[in-house]
């Protein structure tokens, strides 16, 4: 038997409904299947993020590894393709993969040492930016989700979404974010993006000091990658410093990067509206205002 953390049960039910509950129900049998067919020995308690169950394991030759089981969806389906394209350069290595269930066997990292454990947030941002630069240097493989498609779909939903926002200043900010995206949507980029590189998705490792995990990959402009680091341990006084550091280290045009970061804010705020949340994300609004100079 394996332990399934209650947090994972809750998030799967909340965000994926019946499909999430079916995924949770299938986990014990799925874990037993892959422990057996891949010759793995369970070596510790279950770990989880928002969408996956991860079991610390040992391979038959004694090599530590991590068995990751997740719901197959549009965000997760590209993960094994991206990990193979990166080939372990700045990111966890893929050791094996089952296409039918999107179950992954991964290099074992130190799950107790996230980048968020660093006391110096500026040093953490520098490390994150170095990893982003390495990852986004790789062209996206064929078949990857496209930022251009995501951006156009967002822009299509903006008029209806804005009408649902009561505050005039927030409505105006949403329109400004959308206007910025319209300026760049015709050139969405072709780099392989991680999409979710925040401090807790970077772990300490043996072969490198820090490695990225848990990509939700897509093809696009690296400017769309910057928001997680701006929102991590959010401090208004740090936003411009972090933004300037990342654009410099990634070699990005500052204006284009600002437009795509405003697109990322727009994406998050549109999700707030779709989910009928009581208020829009105040950190996203604050970051958008700072980038717009308001």
ChimeraX attribute file (.defattr): number of C-alpha atoms within 10 A of each C-alpha:
attribute: neighborCount
match mode: 1-to-1
recipient: residues
	/A:1	8
	/A:2	13
	/A:3	12
	/A:4	18
	/A:5	14
	/A:6	10
	/A:7	12
	/A:8	19
	/A:9	17
	/A:10	16
	/A:11	16
	/A:12	22
	/A:13	16
	/A:14	12
	/A:15	13
	/A:16	16
	/A:17	13
	/A:18	12
	/A:19	14
	/A:20	21
	/A:21	16
	/A:22	14
	/A:23	21
	/A:24	22
	/A:25	13
	/A:26	11
	/A:27	18
	/A:28	14
	/A:29	12
	/A:30	16
	/A:31	20
	/A:32	13
	/A:33	12
	/A:34	17
	/A:35	18
	/A:36	11
	/A:37	8
	/A:38	13
	/A:39	13
	/A:40	23
	/A:41	17
	/A:42	18
	/A:43	13
	/A:44	10
	/A:45	13
	/A:46	15
	/A:47	18
	/A:48	17
	/A:49	15
	/A:50	13
	/A:51	19
	/A:52	20
	/A:53	23
	/A:54	22
	/A:55	24
	/A:56	21
	/A:57	23
	/A:58	20
	/A:59	16
	/A:60	11
	/A:61	8
	/A:62	10
	/A:63	11
	/A:64	18
	/A:65	23
	/A:66	24
	/A:67	28
	/A:68	20
	/A:69	24
	/A:70	22
	/A:71	21
	/A:72	16
	/A:73	10
	/A:74	13
	/A:75	15
	/A:76	17
	/A:77	19
	/A:78	20
	/A:79	22
	/A:80	24
	/A:81	17
	/A:82	24
	/A:83	22
	/A:84	15
	/A:85	16
	/A:86	22
	/A:87	13
	/A:88	15
	/A:89	16
	/A:90	20
	/A:91	25
	/A:92	24
	/A:93	22
	/A:94	22
	/A:95	15
	/A:96	14
	/A:97	15
	/A:98	12
	/A:99	11
	/A:100	7
	/A:101	13
	/A:102	19
	/A:103	23
	/A:104	21
	/A:105	25
	/A:106	23
	/A:107	18
	/A:108	20
	/A:109	24
	/A:110	13
	/A:111	14
	/A:112	9
	/A:113	15
	/A:114	19
	/A:115	24
	/A:116	18
	/A:117	13
	/A:118	12
	/A:119	9
	/A:120	10
	/A:121	18
	/A:122	14
	/A:123	12
	/A:124	19
	/A:125	23
	/A:126	16
	/A:127	18
	/A:128	23
	/A:129	24
	/A:130	15
	/A:131	21
	/A:132	23
	/A:133	19
	/A:134	14
	/A:135	23
	/A:136	22
	/A:137	15
	/A:138	15
	/A:139	16
	/A:140	23
	/A:141	17
	/A:142	9
	/A:143	10
	/A:144	21
	/A:145	21
	/A:146	21
	/A:147	23
	/A:148	20
	/A:149	12
	/A:150	16
	/A:151	22
	/A:152	14
	/A:153	11
	/A:154	19
	/A:155	20
	/A:156	11
	/A:157	12
	/A:158	18
	/A:159	14
	/A:160	9
	/A:161	19
	/A:162	19
	/A:163	11
	/A:164	12
	/A:165	16
	/A:166	10
	/A:167	11
	/A:168	11
	/A:169	10
	/A:170	14
	/A:171	17
	/A:172	13
	/A:173	19
	/A:174	25
	/A:175	17
	/A:176	19
	/A:177	26
	/A:178	23
	/A:179	15
	/A:180	20
	/A:181	25
	/A:182	16
	/A:183	12
	/A:184	19
	/A:185	19
	/A:186	11
	/A:187	12
	/A:188	21
	/A:189	20
	/A:190	21
	/A:191	21
	/A:192	25
	/A:193	31
	/A:194	24
	/A:195	22
	/A:196	20
	/A:197	23
	/A:198	23
	/A:199	22
	/A:200	18
	/A:201	18
	/A:202	28
	/A:203	24
	/A:204	17
	/A:205	18
	/A:206	10
	/A:207	8
	/A:208	11
	/A:209	11
	/A:210	22
	/A:211	25
	/A:212	29
	/A:213	22
	/A:214	21
	/A:215	21
	/A:216	18
	/A:217	27
	/A:218	26
	/A:219	24
	/A:220	27
	/A:221	23
	/A:222	28
	/A:223	28
	/A:224	25
	/A:225	23
	/A:226	25
	/A:227	25
	/A:228	17
	/A:229	23
	/A:230	23
	/A:231	17
	/A:232	16
	/A:233	12
	/A:234	15
	/A:235	12
	/A:236	14
	/A:237	9
	/A:238	14
	/A:239	20
	/A:240	14
	/A:241	13
	/A:242	20
	/A:243	22
	/A:244	15
	/A:245	16
	/A:246	27
	/A:247	21
	/A:248	14
	/A:249	14
	/A:250	19
	/A:251	11
	/A:252	17
	/A:253	11
	/A:254	14
	/A:255	14
	/A:256	20
	/A:257	22
	/A:258	25
	/A:259	26
	/A:260	29
	/A:261	27
	/A:262	30
	/A:263	30
	/A:264	24
	/A:265	24
	/A:266	27
	/A:267	20
	/A:268	16
	/A:269	21
	/A:270	20
	/A:271	16
	/A:272	16
	/A:273	17
	/A:274	12
	/A:275	10
	/A:276	11
	/A:277	11
	/A:278	8
	/A:279	12
	/A:280	17
	/A:281	16
	/A:282	10
	/A:283	16
	/A:284	21
	/A:285	18
	/A:286	18
	/A:287	23
	/A:288	24
	/A:289	15
	/A:290	14
	/A:291	17
	/A:292	15
	/A:293	7
	/A:294	9
